[in-house]
Amino acid sequence: MRTSLGEIETALVSLARSVAIDTGVSSIEELPPFADADKAWSALESSGLLSLRDDGGSVLDLILCAEQFAAALSASPFIGAVLGRELVGATSERIVTSLDGHIAPDALGAERVAFVRAGHTHVTNSDSVILTADRSRVAMTTTSSDVTAISAADEAGFLALTQLLLGADLVGNGIAAIEDAVSYACEREQFGAPVGSFQAVQHLLADAWVDLVAARNSVRSAAWKLGNSTSDAHSAAARAALVASEAGVRGCETATQILGGIGHTWEHLTSVRLRRALMSRALLPAPSEELLCARIGVTPTGAALDDGFDLRDDVVEASFRARLQTWLSTNPVITDWHRQLAAAGFVGVSMPTEAGGFGLPVTCEAIVSEELGDNGFPSPPAIAHLAHALAEFGTTEQREVHLARMLDGSVRWCQGFSEPGAGSDLAAVRTRANIDGDDFVINGRKIWTSEAFQSEWILLLCRTNEHPHRGLSVLLLPLNSPGIEVSTIITAWGSEEFAEVSFTDVRVPKSALLGVEGQGWEIAMSLLAVERGPADIGWISKFRGTASALLSDPIIASRPDVQRVAAWIEALDATVAVTLTDRRNGTFDSTSGSIDKLLMTKVDQLLHDVALQSDSQALFQETSESLERYLWARAASVFGGTSQIQKNIVAQRILGLPRS
């Protein structure tokens, strides 16, 4: 699997951006009807963008181009012309498409209009320019006479492509709107500070950005599926369009809010972007209920190509998946599951071989979670973050002593980070480790420590000097050390998976130090970047299982909120695929983990709210699985760093907004 763009795709984006900017809009005075139709068509034709499909281009290629034309607010009828050629084939005519046979909404300079009626492509003449709410594109009416039926049409495929092109338009336009708003928020001052430094502003922009990134990934993923005729291509397109319509309009609405008064005037192009988003949303063909209720999480078959975006397994991934599926087909017992998985070779698969792993791509870790979840087996043990930290920062002796036993399940570990006064703010950790001769002496408390009662060792974040970040270090110590007390915490959903761990004059040798003294913050950030990954901890397969159960009931599946959450699960899946590719390529930026965490939280809470509402008896008994999962989902916006902290990271470190 590879979701990064190849050299050809990257060059195409650059070309499309250049053409789009050249025919785009930078001021109100350049809007239609002032746009130059001859220039627009000439640029589309001479660049080869109109003949992409004739020259072997993919559906994804079209989507990448559509994003650029929307970002530039170009009046060039790229979408209209591409869809026109999709219906009639290569032509020298300036032909666009109409979705209803009466109005062509993206038709600057068009001579002819194609449309689908009763399963056949028809062509007629364009008539006159009309004004619509969308001031960035030119619409034209069609003549009611001289209509010619020319061929049978793949109406379902045409509608799916239309959904994706309009989805790409919503995404490209929305991202550009947020980027404009960020620039404005960095410059505009109120109360003696840039408005972009205000947390309320930052969180609005972060929310919109996360949704738009998810929508972009969803649309691109669905485009690849449509171009490769996967079994779920049409349902993927319908769901991607649903997510893009929500994210695209919200992004423009958010930008308008951030710009304040000027955003509500004809002077600024933000209002034009909002109009364009509303029109693209209105133009989206309504998907059938069958598509929105279809199965989610279908794995593409076949072998991936050597370059470019491809959702299929490559040779290594395919071989690994086949081996795992063969083992699962033997119906292994789930008693002592960690050891069973490890003995079969499915724990720590992406760890280096010298660290006790198998040296496989990180995508294989996701395959383990996916196959286990899809086949009804328990999730893999949640130790990837601890194992990677130990492998990366541990001494040779520490790796030899601990890694093999951690991976094979013979010794269980937990992570001691959070404290009563230091949850998301790990720089506030107060648990102290003072040097006394050849030992560290530890005093303090940890809270919300997962699986502490079942664990024998703990990876402990503690303070060795007073500097907020450089004063933190990590120690490895057994939980049966004198002076350690573990107390159960009973959660709101009735589990005892968390504990408070107290340390009173606990002595460990200096050799227990992981990395070097003062490296604790670096280790913690590296560890959390793995812990926050939805694929690493098996959330996506769990979400699929819950959503599939809802979609299997025809009455429940017909509800819009159920269909919406299924679409967002696929958007999360597409976004995690991008993260996995970046991690495999060594281009992963840990700050983007905050996007995954926020998106995972959104999906978790949407899904389990819907599931609870779908269980008519859940609240009329003392406890129920639906209620327990709902309450757990509410905690998703707290564990691993609160959603508010994640939004700060997105706003400041990804969008570039100033700190307060």
C-alpha positions as CSV (number, residue, x, y, z in Angstrom):
1,M,0.0,0.0,0.0
2,R,1.3,3.4,-0.9
3,T,-0.7,6.7,-0.6
4,S,2.1,9.1,-1.5
5,L,2.1,10.6,-5.0
6,G,4.6,9.3,-7.5
7,E,6.8,11.4,-9.7
8,I,4.2,11.6,-12.6
9,E,1.4,12.5,-10.2
10,T,3.5,15.2,-8.5
11,A,4.4,16.7,-11.8
12,L,0.8,16.7,-12.9
13,V,-0.2,18.6,-9.7
14,S,2.4,21.2,-10.5
15,L,1.2,21.6,-14.0
16,A,-2.5,21.8,-13.0
17,R,-1.6,24.4,-10.3
18,S,0.2,26.5,-12.9
19,V,-2.7,26.4,-15.3
20,A,-5.2,27.0,-12.6
21,I,-3.4,30.0,-11.1
22,D,-3.0,31.5,-14.6
23,T,-6.8,31.3,-15.1
24,G,-7.7,31.9,-11.5
25,V,-9.1,34.8,-9.6
26,S,-7.2,37.1,-7.2
27,S,-9.8,39.9,-7.0
28,I,-13.5,40.5,-7.4
29,E,-12.9,42.3,-10.7
30,E,-11.6,39.1,-12.3
31,L,-14.8,37.1,-11.5
32,P,-17.1,35.9,-14.3
33,P,-18.5,37.3,-16.5
34,F,-15.1,39.0,-16.9
35,A,-13.2,35.7,-17.2
36,D,-11.6,35.1,-20.6
37,A,-13.2,32.0,-22.1
38,D,-10.7,31.6,-25.0
39,K,-7.8,31.8,-22.6
40,A,-9.3,29.3,-20.3
41,W,-10.0,26.7,-23.0
42,S,-6.7,27.3,-24.7
43,A,-4.9,26.7,-21.5
44,L,-6.8,23.5,-20.8
45,E,-6.2,22.1,-24.3
46,S,-2.6,23.1,-24.7
47,S,-1.6,21.8,-21.3
48,G,-3.0,18.4,-22.1
49,L,-5.2,18.4,-19.0
50,L,-8.4,17.9,-21.0
51,S,-7.0,14.8,-22.8
52,L,-5.7,13.2,-19.6
53,R,-8.0,10.2,-19.8
54,D,-7.4,9.8,-23.6
55,D,-3.7,9.7,-22.8
56,G,-4.0,7.0,-20.2
57,G,-4.5,9.2,-17.1
58,S,-6.3,7.9,-14.1
59,V,-9.4,9.1,-12.2
60,L,-7.0,10.1,-9.4
61,D,-5.2,12.3,-11.9
62,L,-8.5,14.2,-12.6
63,I,-9.2,14.6,-8.9
64,L,-5.7,16.0,-8.3
65,C,-6.2,18.6,-11.0
66,A,-9.7,19.5,-9.8
67,E,-8.3,20.3,-6.4
68,Q,-6.0,22.8,-7.9
69,F,-8.6,24.6,-10.1
70,A,-10.8,25.0,-7.0
71,A,-7.9,26.3,-4.9
72,A,-7.2,29.0,-7.5
73,L,-11.0,29.9,-7.8
74,S,-10.6,29.3,-11.5
75,A,-13.5,29.8,-13.9
76,S,-11.9,27.4,-16.3
77,P,-14.6,24.7,-16.9
78,F,-12.3,21.8,-16.0
79,I,-14.9,19.7,-14.3
80,G,-17.6,20.4,-16.9
81,A,-15.2,19.7,-19.8
82,V,-13.8,16.5,-18.3
83,L,-17.2,15.1,-17.6
84,G,-18.3,16.1,-21.1
85,R,-15.5,14.1,-22.6
86,E,-16.2,11.3,-20.3
87,L,-19.6,11.0,-22.0
88,V,-18.7,11.7,-25.6
89,G,-15.0,10.8,-25.8
90,A,-12.2,12.8,-27.4
91,T,-13.4,15.8,-29.3
92,S,-12.3,19.1,-30.6
93,E,-15.5,20.8,-29.6
94,R,-15.9,22.9,-26.5
95,I,-18.2,20.5,-24.8
96,V,-19.3,20.4,-21.1
97,T,-21.8,18.4,-19.2
98,S,-25.2,19.0,-17.5
99,L,-26.5,16.9,-14.7
100,D,-30.1,17.6,-15.3
101,G,-30.1,18.2,-19.1
102,H,-31.1,21.9,-18.7
103,I,-28.3,23.8,-17.0
104,A,-24.6,23.2,-17.4
105,P,-23.1,24.7,-14.2
106,D,-19.4,24.8,-15.2
107,A,-19.6,26.0,-18.8
108,L,-17.4,29.0,-19.5
109,G,-17.2,29.4,-23.3
110,A,-19.0,26.0,-24.0
111,E,-20.5,25.3,-27.4
112,R,-22.1,22.0,-26.7
113,V,-23.5,20.2,-23.7
114,A,-23.7,16.4,-23.0
115,F,-26.0,14.8,-20.4
116,V,-27.3,11.4,-19.5
117,R,-30.9,10.5,-19.8
118,A,-32.5,7.0,-19.7
119,G,-29.1,5.4,-19.7
120,H,-27.9,7.1,-22.9
121,T,-25.7,10.1,-23.6
122,H,-27.3,13.0,-25.3
123,V,-25.8,16.1,-26.8
124,T,-27.3,19.5,-27.4
125,N,-26.2,23.1,-28.0
126,S,-25.5,25.6,-25.3
127,D,-27.8,28.5,-25.2
128,S,-27.2,31.5,-22.9
129,V,-25.2,32.4,-19.9
130,I,-27.2,32.6,-16.6
131,L,-26.3,34.0,-13.2
132,T,-26.3,31.6,-10.3
133,A,-25.2,32.0,-6.6
134,D,-21.8,30.6,-7.6
135,R,-20.0,33.7,-8.9
136,S,-16.7,31.8,-9.6
137,R,-18.0,29.7,-12.5
138,V,-20.2,30.3,-15.5
139,A,-23.4,28.5,-16.0
140,M,-25.3,28.1,-19.3
141,T,-28.7,26.8,-20.3
142,T,-29.2,24.2,-23.0
143,T,-31.4,24.3,-26.0
144,S,-34.5,22.1,-25.9
145,S,-34.3,21.4,-29.6
146,D,-31.6,19.6,-31.6
147,V,-31.0,16.9,-28.9
148,T,-29.1,13.9,-30.2
149,A,-28.7,10.5,-28.4
150,I,-25.3,9.2,-29.3
151,S,-24.5,6.2,-27.1
152,A,-25.3,4.1,-24.1
153,A,-23.8,5.5,-20.9
154,D,-22.3,4.0,-17.8
155,E,-24.6,6.1,-15.7
156,A,-23.4,4.7,-12.3
157,G,-19.7,5.2,-13.2
158,F,-20.5,8.7,-14.5
159,L,-22.3,9.7,-11.3
160,A,-19.5,8.3,-9.1
161,L,-16.9,10.3,-11.1
162,T,-19.1,13.4,-10.8
163,Q,-19.3,12.9,-7.0
164,L,-15.5,12.7,-6.8
165,L,-14.8,15.7,-9.0
166,L,-17.2,17.9,-7.0
167,G,-15.8,16.4,-3.8
168,A,-12.3,17.4,-5.0
169,D,-13.6,20.9,-5.8
170,L,-15.1,21.2,-2.2
171,V,-11.8,20.0,-0.7
172,G,-9.5,22.2,-2.8
173,N,-11.7,25.3,-2.3
174,G,-12.1,24.6,1.5
175,I,-8.3,24.1,2.1
176,A,-7.6,27.4,0.3
177,A,-10.2,29.2,2.3
178,I,-8.6,28.0,5.6
179,E,-5.1,28.9,4.4
180,D,-6.5,32.4,3.6
181,A,-8.0,32.6,7.0
182,V,-4.8,31.5,8.7
183,S,-2.8,34.3,6.9
184,Y,-5.4,36.8,8.0
185,A,-5.4,35.6,11.6
186,C,-1.7,35.9,11.8
187,E,-1.8,39.6,10.7
188,R,-5.0,40.9,12.2
189,E,-4.6,42.2,15.7
190,Q,-7.2,42.7,18.5
191,F,-6.6,43.4,22.2
192,G,-2.9,43.9,21.3
193,A,-2.3,40.4,19.8
194,P,-2.9,38.6,16.6
195,V,-6.4,37.1,16.6
196,G,-4.7,33.8,15.5
197,S,-3.1,33.5,18.9
198,F,-6.6,33.2,20.6
199,Q,-7.3,29.6,21.4
200,A,-10.9,29.9,20.3
201,V,-9.8,30.9,16.9
202,Q,-7.1,28.3,16.8
203,H,-9.5,25.5,17.6
204,L,-12.0,26.6,15.0
205,L,-9.3,26.5,12.3
206,A,-7.9,23.2,13.6
207,D,-11.3,21.5,13.5
208,A,-11.9,22.6,10.0
209,W,-8.4,21.6,8.9
210,V,-8.7,18.1,10.3
211,D,-12.0,17.5,8.5
212,L,-10.6,18.8,5.2
213,V,-7.5,16.6,5.4
214,A,-9.7,13.6,6.1
215,A,-12.0,14.6,3.2
216,R,-9.1,15.0,0.8
217,N,-7.7,11.6,1.7
218,S,-11.2,10.0,1.4
219,V,-11.8,11.5,-2.1
220,R,-8.3,10.5,-3.3
221,S,-8.7,7.0,-2.0
222,A,-12.2,6.6,-3.6
223,A,-10.8,8.0,-6.9
224,W,-8.1,5.3,-6.9
225,K,-10.8,2.7,-6.3
226,L,-13.0,4.0,-9.0
227,G,-10.1,4.0,-11.5
228,N,-9.3,0.5,-10.6
229,S,-12.9,-0.8,-10.6
230,T,-12.8,-2.2,-7.0
231,S,-16.0,-3.8,-5.7
232,D,-16.6,-0.9,-3.4
233,A,-15.7,1.9,-5.8
234,H,-19.2,3.4,-6.1
235,S,-20.0,3.2,-2.4
236,A,-16.5,4.7,-1.6
237,A,-17.3,7.6,-4.0
238,A,-20.7,8.3,-2.4
239,R,-19.2,8.3,1.1
240,A,-16.2,10.4,0.1
241,A,-18.6,13.0,-1.4
242,L,-20.6,13.0,1.8
243,V,-17.5,13.8,3.9
244,A,-16.2,16.3,1.3
245,S,-19.5,18.2,1.2
246,E,-19.5,18.5,5.0
247,A,-15.9,19.5,5.3
248,G,-15.8,21.8,2.3
249,V,-18.7,23.9,3.4
250,R,-17.7,23.9,7.0
251,G,-14.2,25.1,6.0
252,C,-15.5,28.0,4.1
253,E,-18.0,28.9,6.8
254,T,-15.1,28.8,9.3
255,A,-12.9,31.0,7.2
256,T,-15.8,33.5,6.9
257,Q,-16.1,33.6,10.7
258,I,-12.3,34.1,11.2
259,L,-12.2,37.0,8.8
260,G,-14.9,38.8,10.7
261,G,-16.6,41.8,9.1
262,I,-14.5,41.8,5.9
263,G,-15.4,38.1,5.3
264,H,-19.0,39.2,5.0
265,T,-18.4,41.8,2.3
266,W,-18.2,41.6,-1.5
267,E,-14.7,43.0,-1.1
268,H,-13.2,39.7,0.0
269,L,-13.1,36.5,-2.0
270,T,-14.0,34.3,1.1
271,S,-17.6,34.9,0.4
272,V,-17.1,33.7,-3.2
273,R,-15.5,30.6,-1.9
274,L,-18.5,29.9,0.4
275,R,-20.8,30.4,-2.6
276,R,-18.7,27.9,-4.7
277,A,-18.8,25.4,-1.9
278,L,-22.6,25.7,-1.5
279,M,-23.0,25.2,-5.3
280,S,-20.7,22.2,-5.4
281,R,-22.6,20.6,-2.5
282,A,-25.9,21.3,-4.2
283,L,-24.7,19.8,-7.5
284,L,-23.6,16.5,-5.9
285,P,-25.7,13.6,-7.3
286,A,-27.8,12.1,-4.6
287,P,-26.4,8.6,-3.9
288,S,-28.6,5.6,-3.6
289,E,-29.3,4.3,-0.1
290,E,-27.8,1.0,-1.2
291,L,-24.4,2.7,-1.7
292,L,-24.4,4.4,1.6
293,C,-25.5,1.2,3.4
294,A,-22.9,-1.0,1.6
295,R,-20.1,-2.9,3.5
296,I,-17.2,-0.8,4.7
297,G,-13.5,-1.7,4.7
298,V,-13.1,-3.8,1.6
299,T,-9.5,-4.7,1.0
300,P,-8.4,-4.2,-2.6
301,T,-7.1,-7.3,-4.4
302,G,-4.1,-7.5,-6.8
303,A,-0.5,-6.4,-6.6
304,A,0.5,-2.8,-6.2
305,L,2.5,-1.0,-8.9
306,D,6.0,0.2,-8.3
307,D,5.3,3.9,-8.3
308,G,2.5,6.2,-7.4
309,F,-0.7,6.0,-5.3
310,D,-1.9,2.4,-4.9
311,L,-4.0,0.9,-2.1
312,R,-3.2,-2.7,-3.0
313,D,-0.7,-4.7,-1.0
314,D,2.8,-4.8,-2.4
315,V,4.6,-8.2,-2.7
316,V,5.8,-8.1,0.9
317,E,2.5,-7.1,2.4
318,A,0.5,-9.6,0.2
319,S,2.8,-12.5,1.4
320,F,2.5,-11.4,5.0
321,R,-1.3,-11.1,4.8
322,A,-1.7,-14.5,3.2
323,R,0.4,-16.1,5.9
324,L,-1.7,-14.4,8.6
325,Q,-4.9,-15.4,6.9
326,T,-3.7,-19.0,6.7
327,W,-2.9,-19.1,10.4
328,L,-6.3,-17.5,11.3
329,S,-8.0,-20.1,9.2
330,T,-6.8,-22.8,11.7
331,N,-9.0,-21.0,14.3
332,P,-6.4,-20.6,17.0
333,V,-7.5,-20.5,20.6
334,I,-7.5,-17.1,22.1
335,T,-6.3,-18.1,25.6
336,D,-3.1,-16.2,26.4
337,W,-3.6,-14.4,23.1
338,H,-0.4,-12.4,23.2
339,R,1.8,-15.5,23.4
340,Q,-0.2,-17.2,20.7
341,L,0.3,-14.3,18.3
342,A,3.9,-14.0,19.2
343,A,4.7,-17.7,18.7
344,A,3.0,-17.5,15.3
345,G,5.2,-14.5,14.3
346,F,2.6,-11.7,14.4
347,V,3.8,-9.5,17.2
348,G,6.5,-6.8,16.7
349,V,6.5,-7.5,13.0
350,S,7.9,-4.0,12.1
351,M,10.5,-4.1,14.8
352,P,14.1,-4.4,13.5
353,T,15.4,-8.0,13.4
354,E,18.3,-7.1,15.7
355,A,15.6,-5.9,18.2
356,G,13.7,-9.2,18.1
357,G,11.3,-8.2,15.4
358,F,10.8,-9.2,11.7
359,G,11.9,-6.0,10.0
360,L,8.7,-5.8,8.0
361,P,7.1,-2.5,6.9
362,V,4.9,-0.7,9.4
363,T,2.0,-1.4,7.1
364,C,2.2,-5.0,8.2
365,E,1.3,-4.0,11.8
366,A,-1.9,-2.4,10.4
367,I,-2.6,-5.7,8.4
368,V,-2.4,-7.6,11.7
369,S,-5.0,-5.3,13.4
370,E,-7.2,-5.3,10.3
371,E,-7.3,-9.1,9.8
372,L,-7.8,-9.8,13.5
373,G,-10.6,-7.4,13.7
374,D,-12.3,-8.4,10.5
375,N,-12.2,-12.0,11.5
376,G,-13.5,-11.6,15.0
377,F,-10.3,-12.2,16.9
378,P,-9.0,-10.0,19.8
379,S,-6.8,-7.1,19.0
380,P,-3.0,-7.5,19.1
381,P,-1.3,-6.4,22.4
382,A,-0.9,-2.7,22.7
383,I,2.9,-2.7,23.2
384,A,4.2,-1.2,19.9
385,H,4.8,2.2,21.4
386,L,6.8,0.7,24.3
387,A,8.7,-1.7,22.2
388,H,9.7,0.9,19.6
389,A,10.9,3.2,22.4
390,L,13.0,0.5,24.0
391,A,14.4,-0.5,20.6
392,E,15.2,3.1,19.6
393,F,16.6,4.4,22.9
394,G,17.7,1.4,24.9
395,T,21.2,0.1,25.5
396,T,22.3,-3.2,24.0
397,E,21.9,-4.8,27.4
398,Q,18.4,-3.3,27.9
399,R,17.2,-4.5,24.5
400,E,18.7,-8.0,25.1
401,V,17.1,-8.3,28.6
402,H,13.7,-6.8,27.9
403,L,12.7,-6.7,24.3
404,A,12.3,-10.4,23.5
405,R,10.3,-11.0,26.7
406,M,8.1,-8.0,26.0
407,L,7.4,-9.1,22.5
408,D,6.7,-12.8,23.3
409,G,4.3,-11.9,26.1
410,S,6.3,-13.6,28.9
411,V,6.7,-10.3,30.7
412,R,3.9,-7.7,30.7
413,W,4.7,-3.9,30.6
414,C,2.8,-0.7,31.3
415,Q,3.5,3.0,30.8
416,G,3.7,5.5,33.6
417,F,3.2,9.0,32.2
418,S,0.1,10.7,33.6
419,E,-0.1,12.1,37.1
420,P,-2.8,13.8,39.2
421,G,-1.3,17.2,38.2
422,A,0.1,16.3,34.8
423,G,-2.2,14.7,32.3
424,S,-1.9,16.2,28.8
425,D,0.8,18.6,30.1
426,L,3.7,16.1,30.5
427,A,6.1,18.9,31.1
428,A,4.4,19.3,34.5
429,V,5.4,15.8,35.6
430,R,6.5,15.9,39.3
431,T,7.4,12.3,40.1
432,R,11.0,12.7,41.1
433,A,14.0,10.5,40.6
434,N,17.0,11.8,42.6
435,I,20.5,10.3,42.3
436,D,21.8,8.7,45.5
437,G,25.2,7.0,44.8
438,D,24.7,4.4,42.1
439,D,20.9,4.6,42.4
440,F,17.9,6.7,41.5
441,V,15.4,7.2,44.4
442,I,11.9,7.7,43.1
443,N,9.0,9.4,44.9
444,G,5.7,10.4,43.3
445,R,2.4,9.1,41.9
446,K,1.1,8.0,38.5
447,I,-2.5,7.7,37.5
448,W,-4.5,6.3,34.7
449,T,-1.8,3.6,34.2
450,S,-3.3,1.1,31.8
451,E,-3.0,-2.6,32.8
452,A,-0.8,-1.8,35.8
453,F,-2.3,-4.6,37.8
454,Q,-1.5,-7.2,35.2
455,S,2.0,-5.8,34.5
456,E,5.4,-6.8,35.9
457,W,7.4,-3.8,34.6
458,I,6.8,-0.1,34.0
459,L,8.3,2.4,31.7
460,L,8.3,5.5,33.9
461,L,8.5,9.2,32.9
462,C,10.0,11.1,35.9
463,R,11.8,14.3,36.7
464,T,15.6,14.4,37.3
465,N,16.0,18.2,37.3
466,E,13.7,21.3,37.2
467,H,13.8,22.2,33.5
468,P,10.3,21.6,32.1
469,H,11.5,19.4,29.1
470,R,15.2,18.7,29.6
471,G,14.5,17.8,33.2
472,L,12.6,14.7,32.2
473,S,14.1,11.2,32.1
474,V,12.7,7.6,31.6
475,L,13.4,4.7,33.9
476,L,12.7,1.0,33.5
477,L,11.8,-0.8,36.7
478,P,9.9,-3.8,38.0
479,L,6.6,-3.2,39.7
480,N,7.4,-5.5,42.6
481,S,10.2,-3.1,43.7
482,P,9.9,-2.2,47.4
483,G,8.0,1.1,47.9
484,I,5.6,0.6,44.9
485,E,1.8,0.4,45.5
486,V,-0.8,-0.2,42.8
487,S,-4.4,0.8,43.5
488,T,-7.4,0.1,41.2
489,I,-9.4,2.8,39.5
490,I,-13.0,1.8,38.6
491,T,-14.1,3.6,35.4
492,A,-17.5,5.0,34.7
493,W,-18.1,2.0,32.4
494,G,-17.2,-0.5,35.2
495,S,-13.8,-1.7,34.1
496,E,-10.7,-2.0,36.3
497,E,-8.2,-1.5,33.5
498,F,-6.6,1.6,35.0
499,A,-4.7,2.1,38.2
500,E,-2.9,4.6,40.4
501,V,0.8,3.7,41.0
502,S,2.5,5.3,44.0
503,F,6.3,5.4,44.5
504,T,7.8,5.9,48.0
505,D,11.6,5.9,48.2
506,V,11.8,3.3,45.4
507,R,15.5,2.5,44.6
508,V,16.6,1.4,41.1
509,P,20.2,1.3,39.7
510,K,21.4,4.0,37.3
511,S,21.4,1.2,34.6
512,A,17.6,1.5,34.6
513,L,17.9,4.8,32.7
514,L,16.5,4.6,29.2
515,G,18.5,6.8,26.8
516,V,20.4,9.5,28.6
517,E,19.4,11.7,31.5
518,G,17.2,14.6,30.3
519,Q,16.0,12.7,27.2
520,G,12.6,11.9,28.6
521,W,10.7,14.4,26.6
522,E,12.1,13.2,23.3
523,I,11.4,9.6,24.2
524,A,7.8,10.5,25.3
525,M,7.0,12.3,22.1
526,S,8.4,9.4,20.0
527,L,6.4,6.9,22.0
528,L,3.2,8.9,21.9
529,A,3.4,9.3,18.1
530,V,3.1,5.6,17.8
531,E,0.5,5.2,20.6
532,R,-1.8,7.8,19.0
533,G,-1.9,5.8,15.7
534,P,-5.4,4.3,15.2
535,A,-4.0,1.5,13.0
536,D,-1.4,0.5,15.7
537,I,-4.0,0.1,18.4
538,G,-6.6,-1.6,16.3
539,W,-9.3,1.0,16.5
540,I,-10.3,1.1,12.8
541,S,-11.1,-2.6,12.7
542,K,-13.2,-2.2,15.9
543,F,-15.1,0.7,14.4
544,R,-15.7,-1.3,11.2
545,G,-17.2,-4.1,13.2
546,T,-19.6,-1.9,15.1
547,A,-20.6,0.0,12.0
548,S,-21.1,-3.2,10.0
549,A,-23.4,-4.5,12.7
550,L,-25.5,-1.3,12.4
551,L,-25.5,-1.4,8.6
552,S,-26.7,-5.0,8.6
553,D,-30.0,-3.9,10.0
554,P,-32.0,-2.4,7.1
555,I,-34.0,-0.1,9.4
556,I,-31.0,1.2,11.3
557,A,-28.9,1.4,8.1
558,S,-31.4,3.8,6.5
559,R,-30.8,6.4,9.1
560,P,-28.7,9.4,7.9
561,D,-26.6,9.5,11.1
562,V,-25.6,5.8,10.6
563,Q,-24.7,6.5,6.9
564,R,-22.7,9.6,7.9
565,V,-20.6,7.8,10.5
566,A,-19.8,5.0,8.0
567,A,-18.5,7.6,5.6
568,W,-16.3,9.2,8.3
569,I,-14.9,5.7,9.2
570,E,-13.7,5.4,5.6
571,A,-12.3,8.9,5.8
572,L,-10.4,7.9,8.9
573,D,-9.2,4.7,7.2
574,A,-7.9,6.7,4.2
575,T,-6.1,9.2,6.5
576,V,-4.4,6.5,8.5
577,A,-3.2,5.0,5.2
578,V,-1.4,8.2,4.5
579,T,0.2,8.2,7.9
580,L,1.4,4.6,7.5
581,T,2.9,5.5,4.1
582,D,4.7,8.4,5.6
583,R,6.0,6.2,8.5
584,R,7.2,3.6,6.0
585,N,8.9,6.2,3.8
586,G,10.6,7.9,6.8
587,T,8.8,11.2,6.1
588,F,6.4,11.0,9.1
589,D,6.0,14.3,11.1
590,S,4.9,13.4,14.6
591,T,2.7,16.5,14.6
592,S,0.4,14.9,12.0
593,G,-0.3,12.3,14.6
594,S,-2.5,14.9,16.2
595,I,-4.7,15.0,13.1
596,D,-5.1,11.2,13.3
597,K,-5.9,11.4,17.1
598,L,-8.6,14.1,16.6
599,L,-10.1,12.3,13.7
600,M,-10.1,9.0,15.6
601,T,-11.8,10.7,18.5
602,K,-14.5,12.3,16.3
603,V,-15.3,8.9,14.7
604,D,-15.3,7.0,18.0
605,Q,-17.7,9.4,19.6
606,L,-20.0,9.7,16.5
607,L,-20.1,6.0,16.1
608,H,-20.9,5.0,19.7
609,D,-23.4,7.8,20.1
610,V,-25.3,6.4,17.1
611,A,-24.9,2.8,18.4
612,L,-26.3,3.7,21.8
613,Q,-29.3,5.4,20.2
614,S,-29.8,2.3,18.0
615,D,-30.0,0.1,21.1
616,S,-33.5,0.6,22.4
617,Q,-32.9,-1.4,25.6
618,A,-29.4,-0.1,26.5
619,L,-30.5,2.5,29.1
620,F,-33.2,0.3,30.6
621,Q,-30.8,-2.1,32.3
622,E,-28.0,-1.6,34.8
623,T,-25.3,-2.0,32.1
624,S,-25.0,-2.8,28.5
625,E,-22.2,-3.1,25.9
626,S,-23.6,-0.1,24.0
627,L,-23.5,2.1,27.0
628,E,-20.0,0.9,28.0
629,R,-18.7,1.6,24.6
630,Y,-20.3,5.0,24.5
631,L,-18.8,6.0,27.9
632,W,-15.4,4.7,26.8
633,A,-15.7,6.8,23.6
634,R,-16.2,9.9,25.7
635,A,-12.8,9.3,27.2
636,A,-11.2,9.2,23.8
637,S,-11.0,13.0,23.8
638,V,-8.9,12.8,27.0
639,F,-6.5,9.8,26.8
640,G,-3.3,10.1,24.8
641,G,-3.4,13.9,25.1
642,T,-6.8,15.8,25.2
643,S,-8.5,17.0,22.1
644,Q,-7.8,20.6,23.1
645,I,-4.1,19.9,23.3
646,Q,-4.2,18.2,19.9
647,K,-6.0,21.2,18.4
648,N,-3.3,23.5,19.8
649,I,-0.7,21.3,18.1
650,V,-2.5,21.4,14.7
651,A,-3.1,25.1,14.9
652,Q,0.4,26.1,15.9
653,R,2.7,23.5,14.5
654,I,0.8,22.6,11.3
655,L,-1.1,25.7,10.4
656,G,1.6,28.0,11.8
657,L,-0.7,30.2,14.0
658,P,1.2,32.1,16.7
659,R,1.3,31.0,20.4
660,S,-0.8,33.0,22.8
